[in-house]
Amino acid sequence: MERQNKSPLLFLLLTAYTICVMVVIQLSTVIPFGDTHTTLSVAKRGDKALFRLYKLHFDTSRLLSDWRSLTNKTSLLVISEPLIRPPTKEENKYLEKWISEGGTLLYLLSPDEGDNSDQNKPNLLKYTSSTKKFNSPDVGSNNSPLLYGVNALTINAHFTNLPKAFHTLVQGEIALRHYGKGVIILVSSAHFITNQDLLLSNNAMFAYNAAEYAENRHKGAVSFDEYHQGLGLTIQPEQSIQSDFKTYWMMSPNWIRYALLAVLAICLMSIYNGNRTFGDFVYPSKQELKKLNTVDALAGLFLKVNANNYALTILEDDFRKSVLRRMELPESTSHAEFVDLCKSLSITSEEMDLLFGYMHKEQANKKISKSELQQIAVKIEEIKRRLDLVG
């Protein structure tokens, strides 16, 4: 009856846990810092600063599904180019319907990033384009509520194509279009509201005015389009696993990530401990007992089932058989004859009391303690070595 070696299993579980920790650290440090126009990014081109600003003053959320999920509960929708997921024809219909019913769209062009062709734009924004050009226009006097408190803006692009449906608010940089009951606010550069540029000139004031303007027209929440930045739920199965995991991982606070690691550690240790159990204890056969070293048998029995009395029986039975074999006597020798034999072999009366006194205690169904069991085991080994019974 051999004790199974669980060291390889423990090594594998520890290795798996280490890999998981490394993956968590990698995801926690790389994913949130992706240089894209998402409110989850703290990089230069990210929009997290604006998201935090809006959260202080308005009901603010992230749109993690396509435009078909837009409702009248949203007053302002913020979309930044480039769109990682091109809008579908069906989506465009829902966006147009939402604007016409009173929604406000803040749309930011991006002349120097990604695919900004007309196929990658909403229908209402087709044929709009801009080119990269640093500019800090003087707003001058304008009564538009969008320009309240705004004296100057810092924008790194200029319109190169602006359909007639739009009218200019800030020359070359910002334009408006009324569509049904709603409004489209078009800005020539997506960098205008990024973490890097938001605090330049009065950019942040304009962004705040846009949300307040939308809320005054139609009370609702500010929503950032994260779906078309490649995050959130998608209809395409081949994209859903990676995109959804990335989205929800990035949105999870650190304490949730650490809690998941702790749960994983508990599960792995439970697996390990579960594999350390050996099922119900089965007493060894006589043939197995003959192969066992007495002290090993004692330790194994004691540690596994705490069967002290049974261990004592095995220990003393093994000692009795060793002595009888050494003297070439049959195992049927009576106890009285065995006691006389021990005396003739120079086993002291003190040792006799230790050996056979506990046998009487065991026969009386009294519990043998661990210390008593260890004392008998040591004494038996000493006597066996003295009588050359070991080996």
VOGU-3710 file (C-alpha; in Angstrom, 3 decimals, decimal comma):
1> merqnkspll> 0,000/0,000/0,000  2,109/2,896/-1,295  1,517/6,550/-0,698  0,975/8,309/-4,015  3,384/11,076/-4,915  1,376/14,244/-5,598  4,366/16,528/-6,235  3,896/16,568/-10,055  0,238/17,543/-9,623  1,141/20,344/-7,217
11> fllltaytic> 3,818/21,569/-9,633  1,350/21,612/-12,539  -1,287/23,474/-10,514  1,230/26,055/-9,314  2,458/26,497/-12,892  -1,111/27,004/-14,136  -1,771/29,569/-11,410  1,462/31,428/-12,198  0,495/31,617/-15,871  -2,954/32,967/-14,940
21> vmvviqlstv> -1,378/35,647/-12,728  0,938/36,668/-15,578  -2,017/36,858/-17,995  -3,971/39,026/-15,548  -1,025/41,391/-15,131  -0,507/41,527/-18,903  -4,177/42,231/-19,634  -4,386/44,786/-16,832  -1,439/46,770/-18,128  -1,791/46,411/-21,906
31> ipfgdthttl> -5,486/46,368/-22,790  -6,613/49,525/-20,938  -3,811/51,549/-22,539  -4,724/50,788/-26,124  -4,206/53,991/-28,140  -7,774/54,176/-29,481  -10,707/56,580/-29,098  -12,389/54,717/-26,267  -13,472/55,917/-22,834  -11,613/52,930/-21,373
41> svakrgdkal> -8,234/54,194/-22,551  -5,948/56,492/-20,559  -3,551/56,854/-23,491  -3,150/60,111/-25,429  -5,890/59,289/-27,941  -8,243/57,837/-25,362  -11,422/59,606/-24,212  -11,459/58,584/-20,563  -10,923/62,163/-19,309  -14,052/63,393/-21,116
51> frlyklhfdt> -16,037/60,412/-19,839  -15,029/61,296/-16,270  -15,904/64,970/-16,857  -19,376/64,065/-18,111  -19,888/61,652/-15,208  -19,496/64,563/-12,787  -22,409/66,494/-14,318  -24,550/64,157/-16,422  -25,933/60,654/-16,514  -23,189/59,020/-18,598
61> srllsdwrsl> -22,894/55,528/-20,077  -21,209/53,443/-22,756  -23,038/52,084/-25,800  -21,833/48,465/-26,070  -24,190/47,322/-28,802  -25,069/48,706/-32,232  -27,318/51,703/-32,984  -30,463/49,566/-32,969  -30,311/49,754/-29,166  -30,575/53,566/-29,112
71> tnktsllvis> -33,638/54,874/-27,232  -35,043/58,233/-26,187  -33,249/57,745/-22,855  -30,080/58,978/-24,609  -29,845/62,706/-25,317  -26,258/62,876/-26,649  -24,361/60,189/-28,560  -20,596/60,715/-28,950  -18,937/58,956/-31,903  -15,238/59,275/-32,741
81> eplirpptke> -13,566/58,121/-35,934  -12,126/55,812/-37,066  -14,930/53,263/-36,668  -13,450/49,812/-36,137  -16,794/48,214/-36,938  -18,432/49,722/-40,039  -22,140/50,542/-39,531  -24,674/48,413/-41,357  -27,612/49,725/-43,430  -30,049/48,622/-40,750
91> enkylekwis> -28,070/50,400/-38,050  -28,088/53,624/-40,074  -31,878/53,597/-40,169  -32,073/53,387/-36,385  -29,488/56,160/-35,950  -31,389/58,466/-38,328  -34,650/57,692/-36,567  -33,112/58,411/-33,159  -31,750/61,810/-34,314  -34,975/62,790/-36,031
101> eggtllylls> -36,885/62,148/-32,806  -34,753/64,638/-30,866  -31,361/63,027/-30,282  -28,086/64,976/-30,548  -25,092/63,408/-32,264  -21,570/64,685/-31,522  -19,498/63,255/-34,379  -15,727/63,715/-34,551  -13,785/63,137/-37,768  -10,289/61,658/-37,763
111> pdegdnsdqn> -8,301/62,507/-40,889  -5,060/60,766/-39,911  -6,265/57,386/-38,569  -7,808/54,206/-39,953  -10,333/53,844/-42,765  -12,429/57,011/-42,957  -13,994/56,320/-46,331  -17,712/56,980/-46,848  -18,424/53,240/-46,492  -17,150/53,483/-42,912
121> kpnllkytss> -19,365/56,440/-41,952  -23,014/56,828/-40,987  -25,209/57,773/-43,970  -25,825/61,276/-42,606  -22,072/61,913/-42,411  -21,071/60,672/-45,857  -19,032/63,085/-47,976  -17,657/64,819/-44,887  -13,889/64,921/-44,583  -11,065/66,881/-43,018
131> tkkfnspdvg> -7,331/67,135/-43,304  -4,729/67,327/-40,599  -3,808/70,928/-39,906  -3,045/72,477/-36,540  -5,300/75,415/-35,896  -6,383/77,497/-32,926  -9,325/79,477/-34,266  -10,582/82,583/-32,566  -14,239/81,915/-31,871  -15,168/85,569/-31,618
141> snnspllygv> -18,695/86,619/-30,728  -21,323/83,934/-31,200  -24,619/83,534/-29,414  -24,789/79,763/-29,812  -25,204/77,939/-26,467  -22,505/75,577/-27,713  -19,969/78,402/-27,497  -20,926/79,773/-24,080  -17,700/80,613/-22,228  -15,592/79,536/-25,215
151> naltinahft> -13,067/82,077/-26,475  -10,663/79,831/-28,357  -10,350/76,189/-29,367  -7,373/74,004/-30,263  -8,117/71,646/-33,150  -5,569/69,811/-35,320  -7,707/69,449/-38,472  -9,721/71,481/-40,958  -12,786/70,562/-43,039  -11,958/69,730/-46,657
161> nlpkafhtlv> -15,460/68,664/-47,626  -18,640/69,787/-45,902  -22,087/69,047/-47,416  -24,512/71,976/-47,826  -26,817/70,528/-45,199  -24,291/71,641/-42,571  -23,752/75,233/-41,541  -20,526/76,415/-39,950  -20,375/77,231/-36,263  -16,613/77,707/-35,992
171> qgeialrhyg> -14,973/78,398/-39,322  -13,445/75,216/-40,765  -13,620/73,213/-37,542  -17,172/72,838/-36,179  -20,463/72,614/-38,064  -24,135/71,855/-37,303  -26,935/70,121/-39,138  -30,544/69,981/-38,000  -32,236/66,705/-38,833  -35,887/66,374/-37,872
181> kgviilvssa> -36,113/67,305/-34,199  -32,453/66,454/-33,616  -29,042/67,965/-34,284  -25,688/66,712/-35,579  -22,612/68,492/-34,200  -19,658/67,805/-36,493  -16,055/68,440/-35,339  -13,142/68,215/-37,769  -10,866/66,229/-35,427  -11,402/63,406/-32,947
191> hfitnqdlll> -8,291/64,602/-31,102  -10,319/67,576/-29,959  -11,754/65,644/-26,990  -8,917/63,203/-26,280  -7,048/62,908/-22,996  -4,174/64,836/-24,581  -6,146/67,759/-26,053  -9,225/68,133/-23,858  -7,658/70,722/-21,558  -6,171/72,818/-24,362
201> snnamfayna> -7,779/76,254/-24,846  -11,537/75,923/-24,139  -11,985/72,419/-25,598  -13,402/71,012/-22,356  -15,885/73,904/-22,089  -17,185/73,207/-25,577  -17,560/69,485/-24,790  -19,497/70,351/-21,621  -21,724/72,773/-23,571  -22,508/70,047/-26,117
211> aeyaenrhkg> -23,843/67,731/-23,395  -25,826/70,507/-21,725  -27,187/71,616/-25,114  -28,369/68,072/-25,862  -29,946/67,657/-22,434  -31,829/70,964/-22,722  -33,260/69,860/-26,064  -34,137/66,346/-24,924  -33,543/65,142/-21,365  -31,533/61,946/-21,245
221> avsfdeyhqg> -28,082/60,455/-20,781  -24,767/61,019/-22,538  -23,623/57,844/-24,278  -20,239/57,049/-25,859  -20,297/54,685/-28,829  -17,862/51,925/-27,790  -19,427/49,296/-30,017  -17,992/50,786/-33,200  -14,619/51,101/-31,455  -14,526/47,284/-31,433
231> lgltiqpeqs> -15,855/46,711/-27,928  -19,093/45,315/-26,558  -21,571/42,777/-27,878  -21,529/41,859/-31,528  -23,749/39,876/-33,848  -20,781/38,241/-35,565  -19,851/35,094/-33,570  -16,245/35,140/-34,738  -15,709/38,548/-33,072  -17,772/38,142/-29,929
241> iqsdfktywm> -15,388/36,127/-27,759  -12,392/38,405/-28,108  -14,335/41,686/-28,159  -16,667/40,910/-25,293  -13,912/39,582/-23,055  -11,769/42,621/-23,778  -14,673/44,955/-23,029  -15,740/43,478/-19,738  -12,188/42,879/-18,552  -11,290/46,514/-19,199
251> mspnwiryal> -14,428/47,693/-17,418  -13,819/45,491/-14,368  -12,229/47,203/-11,352  -9,014/45,751/-9,959  -10,691/44,232/-6,892  -12,801/42,003/-9,160  -9,697/40,817/-10,993  -7,904/40,023/-7,730  -11,021/38,273/-6,409  -11,069/36,071/-9,517
261> lavlaiclms> -7,428/35,168/-8,887  -8,249/34,277/-5,284  -11,174/32,088/-6,386  -8,920/30,407/-8,941  -6,314/29,724/-6,235  -8,970/28,176/-3,981  -10,241/25,992/-6,827  -6,743/24,769/-7,688  -5,964/23,948/-4,053  -9,306/22,133/-3,767
271> iyngnrtfgd> -8,358/20,039/-6,793  -4,987/19,289/-5,232  -6,430/18,390/-1,849  -9,120/16,306/-3,493  -6,462/14,266/-5,260  -4,587/13,740/-2,007  -7,424/11,677/-0,533  -7,156/7,936/-0,930  -10,738/6,887/-0,270  -11,878/4,697/2,616
281> fvypskqelk> -9,115/3,044/4,623  -8,625/-0,636/3,843  -6,723/-2,738/6,370  -3,701/-4,450/4,822  -3,640/-8,207/4,318  -1,187/-10,461/6,160  0,933/-10,730/3,010  1,135/-6,932/2,770  1,983/-6,625/6,452  4,989/-8,914/6,023
291> klntvdalag> 6,397/-6,498/3,430  5,988/-3,417/5,604  8,586/-1,989/7,894  6,964/-1,801/11,351  7,725/1,857/11,968  6,516/2,869/8,456  3,364/0,841/8,969  2,805/2,546/12,304  3,295/6,030/10,856  1,099/5,299/7,858
301> lflkvnanny> -1,727/3,882/9,929  -1,576/6,590/12,553  -1,481/9,462/10,085  -4,190/8,054/7,823  -6,900/6,895/10,191  -5,640/7,636/13,715  -6,065/3,886/14,474  -3,610/3,769/17,380  -4,800/0,476/18,892  -4,743/-1,281/15,562
311> altileddfr> -1,219/0,048/14,931  -0,137/-1,325/18,328  -1,513/-4,769/17,421  0,434/-4,784/14,139  3,578/-3,563/15,862  3,597/-6,180/18,609  2,445/-8,992/16,317  5,343/-8,246/13,998  7,757/-8,244/16,972  6,398/-11,585/18,261
321> ksvlrrmelp> 6,744/-13,250/14,836  10,277/-11,878/14,383  11,389/-13,390/17,719  9,736/-16,771/17,036  11,305/-16,963/13,552  14,705/-16,104/15,024  14,368/-18,945/17,557  12,773/-21,272/14,953  9,629/-21,715/17,003  6,092/-22,095/15,662
331> estshaefvd> 3,688/-19,166/15,605  1,319/-21,242/17,726  3,601/-20,708/20,769  1,487/-19,603/23,749  1,761/-16,158/25,269  3,207/-17,547/28,528  5,889/-19,449/26,609  6,657/-16,302/24,592  7,092/-14,286/27,802  9,529/-16,884/29,137
341> lckslsitse> 11,378/-16,798/25,831  11,756/-13,007/26,034  13,205/-13,275/29,523  15,740/-15,817/28,281  16,801/-13,359/25,570  17,778/-10,768/28,220  14,754/-8,536/27,664  14,488/-6,644/30,936  11,417/-6,680/33,154  11,038/-2,933/32,466
351> emdllfgymh> 10,912/-3,617/28,725  8,510/-6,510/29,293  6,163/-4,235/31,223  6,323/-1,661/28,443  5,572/-4,221/25,726  2,961/-6,413/27,364  1,425/-3,852/29,714  0,003/-1,926/26,793  -1,234/-5,150/25,243  -3,491/-5,609/28,248
361> keqankkisk> -4,594/-1,979/27,978  -5,449/-2,508/24,299  -7,381/-5,694/25,122  -9,431/-3,682/27,629  -10,478/-1,386/24,738  -8,657/1,594/26,181  -7,377/4,216/23,732  -3,618/4,225/23,225  -2,230/7,765/22,988  0,142/8,970/20,279
371> selqqiavki> 3,022/9,424/22,734  2,524/5,903/24,143  2,469/4,459/20,655  5,687/6,243/19,712  7,392/5,080/22,938  6,522/1,419/22,211  7,683/1,724/18,574  11,067/3,099/19,594  11,550/0,399/22,255  10,630/-2,435/19,869
381> eeikrrldlv> 13,121/-1,168/17,298  15,841/-1,018/19,984  15,154/-4,622/21,078  15,023/-5,921/17,504  18,354/-4,325/16,690  19,900/-5,679/19,901  18,693/-9,201/19,072  19,715/-8,815/15,429  16,113/-9,165/14,232  16,246/-6,260/11,750
391> g> 16,719/-6,973/8,061
//
